[in-house]
Amino acid sequence: MSDFPYLSVLTAAPLVGAAVVALLPRSRPELAKRVALIWSLGVLVLAGATWVAFQPTGDTFQLRESYPWIPHWGVNFTFAADGIALVMLALIAVLVPLVILASWHDAERPNMRRSVPAFFALILALQGTMIGVFAAADVFLFYVFFEVMLVPMYFLIGAYGGARRQYAAVKFFIYALVGGLFMLAAVVGLWVVGGGTLDWQSLTQIDMSTGTERWLFLGFFLAFAIKAPFFPFHTWLPDAGGAAPAGVAVLLVGVLDKVATFGILRYSLPLFPEATLWFAPYVLALAVIGILYAALLAIGQNDLKRLVAYTSIAHFGFIGVGIFVFTSQAGTGAVLYMVNHGLATGLLFLVVGMLVSRRGSSLISDFGGAGKLVPVLAGVLLFAGMASLSLPGLAPFISEFLVLIGAFAVNAPVAVISTLGIILAAAYVLWMIQRTTHGPVNPKLTSMPEMKRDLSLREKVVVAPMIVLIIFFGFYPKPLTDVITPAVEATLTHVEVSEPADAPEAQP
């Protein structure tokens, strides 16, 4: 079984499933849902087999496959996974079945006359392209998946989202496309500098001038900064997250955005080490500003979904700090944060979506005292909020703690200022919960039958695995850190920083 092409099969399986579901009759929506769910569970089994085949104590990159694609351009279908890619592949495989189950009725709302099979086919297509971008070990292949995954997300937001969905979809697409064009220019430059190859392994061995390296780094970084998003490239995310269906928003902030931070670790650091060190103080400044600025904007929000989107931007600041202080602790914390953020913010988006679908409004002012009507739903919202603010004992706490202690060892001002983000997180989460589920019951809620319907069995099945994982990894993150840490340490060897003495003196 060691020769089994795990990564190519894992990438192709959801794409084949998308084609199958898309071909189902539009008049059979229930069949499309069931086929999509079963197919995604099959992908989850494949991902589990891939995890088992990966050896934590083995080579950094494993499960390598390479097939000729465009030989005279030096481009191949090359897949390989390190520990960072592996945990992201597992996160995708876990989230997509839950998202499909959570989105069971999202494509057939009364005012929605869209194809149900197309909706679930787009989710599977998005899953396949996201797996591809994390599994790719060829720069051109990575770029192709990086761009192609925009298409299903664009249609999921633009066709199936809420108010202002078309505006949000177009804004998302234009931002991502502009970022992709910067990367395309850098990819072309890399191909020229690399002597006609785009194989990741080969490109890490080449020497380039300081000026060339910095320009190419900038091309990649701008694409990643927009995709993440980092301040000041963040304005598309609140619109997209606010307009997207809740399940789609989970994939948007839980996985798709992590492509950016993954790309920084996989491409920016190993391919452009000198430029990475040179730009690090500026990136750290952007990350710290993002933590504080997005948290303050979250506090001022009156829209639940936009509030969650702003919390996500603040969390990306912590991931950026973890990457660019160049310590193994902070780097491991950053990657762990990528996984834990996907679970915690994913759960928060889902439960907020359940609340919004019952009320028919995402305005916080339209709620008040909802916990007395839907106590289980309110309890899950409280749990998700506590996870989002990194309460000790829950998974995000471990990752945030690692980022901060790793940052403090080399740049205390950045660590201290970033810590203010935790205080602000407590403010926006607790205030949001206070205004929605506590206090006197809003009289309008008592007259709405939907607001008296607590979590259904289907909804409990959706949130239960995420709650279990958040608690489990909160107390026992070792299964994740065992595969993440060696990959992070191997990545840091490319920038040749000896911790902590040689780390750059970054200014927030």
NORNOR-V324276 format. One record per backbone hydrogen bond with DSSP energy under -0.5 kcal/mol. NH is the residue of the N-H (numbers start at 1). CO is the residue of the C=O. E is the energy in kcal/mol with one decimal. If there is no record, write none. Layout:
nh=(NH	NH)
co=(CO	CO)
e=(E	E)
//
This chain:
nh=(4	6	9	10	11	12	13	14	15	16	17	18	19	20	21	22	23	24	28	32	33	34	35	36	37	38	39	40	41	42	43	44	45	46	47	48	49	50	51	52	53	54	56	58	62	62	65	67	69	70	73	74	75	77	78	79	79	80	81	86	87	88	89	90	91	92	93	94	95	96	97	98	99	100	101	102	103	104	106	107	108	109	112	113	119	120	121	122	123	124	125	126	127	128	129	130	131	132	133	134	135	136	137	139	142	143	144	145	146	147	148	149	150	151	152	153	154	155	156	157	158	159	160	160	161	162	165	168	169	170	171	172	173	174	175	176	177	178	179	180	181	182	183	184	185	186	187	188	189	190	191	192	193	194	195	196	198	200	203	204	205	206	213	214	215	216	217	218	219	220	221	222	223	224	225	226	227	228	229	230	233	237	238	239	240	241	242	243	244	249	250	251	252	253	254	255	256	257	258	259	259	260	261	262	263	264	265	266	267	268	269	271	272	276	277	278	279	280	281	282	283	284	285	286	287	288	289	290	291	292	293	294	295	296	297	298	299	300	301	304	304	307	308	309	310	311	312	313	314	315	316	317	318	319	320	321	322	323	324	325	326	331	332	333	334	335	336	337	338	339	340	341	342	343	344	345	346	346	347	348	349	350	351	352	353	354	355	356	357	358	359	360	361	364	366	367	368	369	370	371	372	373	374	378	379	380	381	382	383	384	385	386	387	388	389	390	391	394	395	397	398	398	399	400	401	402	403	404	405	406	407	408	409	410	411	415	416	417	418	419	420	420	421	422	423	424	425	426	427	428	429	430	431	432	433	434	435	436	437	438	438	442	445	446	447	447	448	449	451	452	453	454	460	461	462	463	464	465	466	467	468	469	470	471	472	473	474	475	475	476	479	480	481	482	483	484	485	487	488	489	490	491	492	493	494	494	495	495	496	497	498	499	502	503	506	508)
co=(1	4	5	6	7	8	9	10	11	12	13	14	15	16	17	18	19	21	25	28	29	30	31	32	33	34	35	36	37	38	39	40	41	42	43	44	45	46	47	48	49	50	54	55	60	81	79	77	75	75	70	71	70	67	76	65	77	135	62	82	83	84	85	86	87	88	89	90	91	92	93	94	95	96	97	98	99	101	103	103	105	106	109	111	115	116	117	118	119	120	121	122	123	124	125	126	127	128	129	130	131	132	78	198	138	139	140	141	142	143	144	145	147	148	148	149	150	151	152	153	154	155	155	156	157	243	162	164	165	166	167	168	169	170	171	172	173	174	175	176	177	178	179	180	181	182	183	184	185	186	187	188	189	190	192	191	74	137	199	200	202	203	209	210	211	212	213	214	215	216	217	218	219	220	221	222	223	224	225	225	230	234	234	235	236	237	238	239	240	245	246	247	248	249	250	251	251	252	255	255	256	257	257	258	259	260	261	262	263	263	264	267	268	272	273	274	275	276	277	279	279	280	281	282	283	284	285	286	287	288	289	290	291	292	293	294	295	296	298	302	362	303	304	305	306	307	308	309	310	311	312	313	314	315	316	317	318	319	320	321	323	327	328	329	330	331	332	333	334	335	336	337	338	339	340	341	341	342	343	344	345	346	347	348	349	350	351	352	353	354	355	356	356	302	363	364	436	438	436	437	369	370	370	374	375	376	377	378	379	380	381	382	383	384	385	387	386	391	470	394	394	395	395	396	397	398	399	400	401	402	403	404	405	407	407	411	412	413	414	415	416	417	418	419	419	420	421	422	423	424	425	426	427	428	429	430	431	432	433	433	434	368	442	442	443	444	445	447	448	449	450	452	456	457	458	459	460	461	462	463	464	465	466	467	468	469	470	471	472	472	476	477	477	478	480	480	481	483	484	485	486	487	488	489	490	491	491	492	492	492	496	497	498	500	504	506)
e=(-1.7	-2.4	-2.2	-2.6	-1.9	-2.5	-2.6	-0.7	-0.8	-2.6	-2.4	-2.5	-1.8	-2.3	-2.7	-2.4	-1.3	-1.2	-1.9	-1.9	-2.2	-2.3	-2.6	-2.4	-2.5	-2.7	-2.6	-2.3	-2.0	-1.9	-2.0	-1.9	-1.9	-2.1	-2.6	-2.1	-2.2	-2.2	-2.4	-2.1	-2.1	-1.3	-0.7	-2.0	-0.5	-2.6	-2.6	-1.5	-1.2	-2.2	-1.9	-1.6	-1.9	-3.1	-1.5	-2.5	-0.6	-2.3	-2.4	-2.5	-2.0	-1.4	-2.5	-2.2	-2.1	-2.3	-2.2	-2.0	-2.6	-2.3	-0.7	-0.9	-2.8	-2.7	-2.2	-2.6	-2.0	-1.1	-1.2	-0.5	-1.4	-0.5	-2.4	-0.6	-1.6	-1.9	-2.3	-2.4	-1.6	-2.0	-2.5	-2.6	-2.2	-2.4	-2.2	-2.3	-2.4	-2.1	-2.0	-1.5	-2.0	-1.6	-3.4	-2.7	-2.7	-2.2	-2.5	-2.3	-2.6	-1.9	-2.9	-2.1	-1.5	-1.6	-0.7	-1.1	-2.7	-2.0	-2.3	-2.2	-3.0	-2.3	-0.6	-0.9	-1.5	-3.2	-1.3	-2.4	-2.6	-2.5	-2.4	-2.6	-2.5	-2.8	-2.4	-2.4	-2.7	-2.7	-2.2	-2.4	-2.0	-1.7	-1.9	-2.7	-2.2	-1.9	-2.9	-2.5	-2.2	-2.6	-2.3	-2.1	-2.7	-2.7	-1.3	-2.8	-1.5	-1.4	-2.4	-1.5	-1.4	-0.9	-2.6	-2.2	-2.1	-2.5	-2.5	-2.2	-1.9	-2.1	-3.2	-2.6	-1.3	-2.3	-3.5	-1.9	-2.0	-2.6	-0.7	-2.8	-2.8	-1.7	-0.6	-0.8	-2.7	-3.5	-1.9	-1.8	-2.3	-2.7	-1.7	-1.5	-2.2	-2.7	-2.4	-1.4	-2.9	-1.7	-1.1	-0.6	-1.2	-1.4	-0.7	-2.8	-2.5	-2.1	-1.9	-3.0	-3.0	-1.4	-2.3	-2.0	-1.8	-2.5	-2.0	-2.1	-2.7	-1.2	-0.5	-0.7	-2.2	-2.8	-1.9	-2.2	-2.6	-2.7	-2.5	-2.5	-2.1	-1.9	-3.3	-2.0	-1.2	-2.3	-2.2	-2.3	-1.9	-1.3	-1.3	-0.5	-3.1	-2.3	-2.1	-2.0	-2.3	-2.1	-1.7	-1.5	-2.0	-2.2	-2.0	-1.1	-1.1	-1.8	-2.5	-2.4	-2.5	-1.8	-2.4	-0.9	-0.9	-2.9	-2.7	-2.5	-2.5	-2.2	-2.7	-2.3	-1.7	-1.5	-3.0	-3.1	-1.1	-1.6	-3.2	-2.0	-0.7	-0.6	-2.3	-2.4	-2.8	-2.2	-2.6	-2.2	-2.3	-2.1	-1.9	-2.9	-2.5	-1.2	-2.0	-2.9	-0.7	-2.8	-1.5	-2.0	-1.7	-1.7	-2.2	-1.0	-1.6	-1.2	-2.6	-2.4	-2.1	-2.2	-2.3	-2.3	-2.4	-2.9	-2.3	-2.5	-2.4	-2.3	-1.9	-1.5	-2.1	-1.9	-1.7	-1.7	-0.7	-0.8	-1.2	-2.5	-2.7	-2.3	-2.3	-2.3	-2.5	-2.2	-2.2	-2.6	-1.3	-1.1	-3.1	-1.9	-3.0	-2.6	-2.3	-1.6	-0.8	-1.0	-1.8	-1.3	-1.1	-2.3	-2.2	-2.0	-1.6	-2.6	-2.4	-2.1	-2.1	-1.5	-2.4	-2.7	-2.2	-1.3	-2.4	-0.8	-0.7	-2.8	-1.6	-1.0	-0.7	-0.6	-1.6	-0.7	-1.0	-1.5	-1.4	-0.8	-2.4	-2.4	-1.5	-2.3	-2.4	-0.7	-0.6	-2.3	-2.6	-2.5	-2.4	-2.2	-3.0	-2.8	-0.8	-1.3	-0.7	-2.6	-0.5	-1.6	-2.4	-2.6	-0.9	-2.1	-2.2	-0.8	-2.4	-2.8	-2.1	-1.9	-2.5	-1.2	-0.5	-1.2	-0.6	-0.7	-0.6	-0.9	-0.5	-0.7	-2.1	-1.3	-1.3	-0.5)
//
